[in-house]
Amino acid sequence: MVLRDNKPQPAKTTRCATRAFLDDCPTSLAEIFHYWDGLRRGLAMPKRADFRPEAVVRHLPGILLIDVEGIDAQGIGIYRYRVVGTEEARVRGHDPTGKLVQDGFFWSSLAEALETYETVRASRSHLYGTAEFVSPEGRWRSEYSILLPFSEDGESVSQILVYSQARSRQHS
């Protein structure tokens, strides 16, 4: 992907909000999804307290946990990085833990990053995707990712777990 006029180009993405992605996704993403799915026990979303990091230790470097801190005046979620795995921080070139998404996002644009989180928040469901993009800092990335919502009240999304894995350039 090439930057034109010093502006990031939109990410090349594919998305799937059904279980169909399980037929073709990397094993690691399927493992995270199945773990989260098992925590739901018939509910739309599990509680964050049900998630045990020790159950997915080998995946922790690729995990982000994002808090939904409320809704802004435009009706968009306010998102903050609560946990950033070591691989996520390495790929970004910095650790955005504690920052609002608009101050630490790693995507082709803030608008696209927020739209992805908004899709999960509004649907209250998982979202699988592939993406190829260049961040505003010029970092190229091609990845598989799964976004998984948590809810404390069973109705609204309180946190979103994101797990990403790099794709090889051959798959791009």
C-alpha positions in Angstrom: 0.0 0.0 0.0 1.4 3.4 -0.9 0.8 6.7 0.8 -0.5 9.3 -1.7 -0.4 13.1 -1.0 0.9 12.2 2.5 -2.5 10.8 3.4 -3.0 7.3 4.5 -5.0 5.2 2.1 -8.0 3.3 3.4 -7.3 -0.2 4.8 -8.0 -3.1 2.5 -10.3 -5.2 4.6 -12.6 -8.1 4.7 -15.0 -8.7 7.5 -17.2 -11.5 8.8 -19.7 -11.3 11.6 -20.8 -14.9 11.4 -19.0 -18.1 12.4 -18.1 -18.8 8.7 -14.6 -17.3 9.3 -13.8 -20.4 11.4 -13.4 -22.5 8.3 -10.4 -20.4 7.1 -9.0 -18.4 9.9 -5.7 -19.2 11.6 -5.9 -21.7 14.5 -4.9 -19.1 17.1 -7.8 -16.8 16.2 -10.2 -19.8 16.3 -8.8 -20.7 19.8 -9.5 -17.2 21.1 -12.9 -17.2 19.6 -13.9 -20.6 21.0 -12.6 -19.6 24.4 -14.7 -16.4 24.4 -17.7 -18.2 23.0 -17.5 -20.8 25.8 -17.5 -18.0 28.4 -20.9 -16.7 27.1 -22.9 -19.7 28.4 -25.8 -18.8 26.1 -25.6 -15.0 26.6 -24.8 -12.5 23.9 -21.6 -11.5 25.6 -19.6 -12.8 28.6 -18.5 -10.6 31.5 -14.8 -9.5 31.5 -14.4 -11.1 34.9 -15.1 -14.5 33.3 -12.0 -14.1 31.1 -8.9 -15.7 32.6 -5.6 -14.6 30.9 -3.9 -17.8 32.2 -6.2 -19.8 29.9 -4.7 -18.1 26.8 -1.2 -17.3 27.9 0.5 -18.0 24.6 -1.9 -15.5 22.9 -1.4 -12.6 25.4 1.3 -10.8 23.3 -1.3 -10.2 20.5 -4.2 -9.1 22.7 -5.6 -5.6 23.3 -8.3 -4.9 25.8 -10.2 -1.7 25.1 -12.6 0.0 27.6 -15.8 1.6 26.4 -16.0 4.6 28.7 -19.3 6.0 27.4 -20.7 7.7 24.4 -19.7 11.1 23.1 -22.0 13.9 21.9 -22.1 12.4 18.4 -23.2 9.0 19.8 -19.8 7.4 19.2 -18.2 5.3 21.8 -15.3 6.6 23.8 -12.5 4.0 23.7 -9.4 3.6 25.8 -6.6 1.1 25.7 -6.6 -0.8 29.0 -4.2 -3.7 28.1 -1.8 -3.8 25.2 0.1 -7.0 24.6 3.9 -6.9 24.0 3.6 -7.9 20.3 1.0 -5.2 19.7 3.2 -2.6 21.3 6.2 -3.8 19.3 4.4 -3.6 16.0 3.1 -0.1 16.8 6.4 1.1 17.9 4.9 2.4 21.1 2.7 1.2 24.0 -0.7 3.1 24.0 -1.8 1.6 27.3 -4.0 4.1 29.1 -4.5 6.3 26.0 -7.7 7.1 24.3 -8.0 5.3 20.9 -7.8 8.7 19.1 -4.4 9.2 20.8 -2.9 5.8 20.1 -4.7 4.0 17.3 -2.9 1.8 14.8 -4.9 1.7 11.7 -5.0 3.6 8.4 -7.1 6.3 10.0 -8.9 7.2 13.2 -12.2 7.1 11.4 -11.7 3.5 10.3 -10.5 2.4 13.7 -13.5 3.9 15.4 -15.9 2.5 12.8 -14.5 -1.0 13.5 -15.1 -0.6 17.3 -18.5 1.0 16.7 -19.5 -2.1 14.6 -18.7 -4.4 17.6 -20.3 -2.0 20.1 -23.5 -1.6 18.1 -23.9 -5.2 17.1 -22.9 -6.6 20.5 -21.2 -9.4 18.6 -17.8 -10.6 17.4 -16.2 -9.3 14.3 -13.5 -11.2 12.3 -11.4 -9.5 9.7 -8.3 -9.3 7.6 -6.7 -6.0 6.9 -3.7 -4.5 5.0 -2.9 -0.9 5.8 -0.3 1.7 6.5 -0.6 3.6 9.7 -0.3 7.4 9.7 3.2 6.9 11.1 4.1 4.9 7.9 4.0 1.4 9.5 2.8 -1.3 7.1 0.7 -4.1 8.5 -1.2 -7.1 7.1 -3.2 -9.0 9.8 -6.0 -11.3 10.8 -8.0 -10.0 13.8 -11.0 -10.9 15.9 -12.9 -8.4 18.1 -14.9 -9.9 21.0 -17.2 -7.8 23.2 -17.6 -8.1 27.0 -20.6 -6.8 28.9 -21.0 -6.2 32.6 -24.8 -5.7 32.5 -25.6 -8.2 29.7 -26.9 -5.3 27.4 -24.1 -2.8 26.6 -20.5 -3.5 25.6 -18.2 -2.5 28.3 -14.9 -3.8 26.8 -13.7 -5.2 23.5 -10.9 -7.8 23.3 -8.9 -7.6 20.1 -6.6 -10.4 19.1 -4.4 -9.9 16.0 -1.9 -12.1 14.1 0.3 -11.0 11.3 -0.4 -12.3 7.8 2.6 -13.1 5.6 3.2 -10.9 2.5 2.4 -13.9 0.3 -1.2 -13.8 1.6 -1.7 -10.1 0.9 
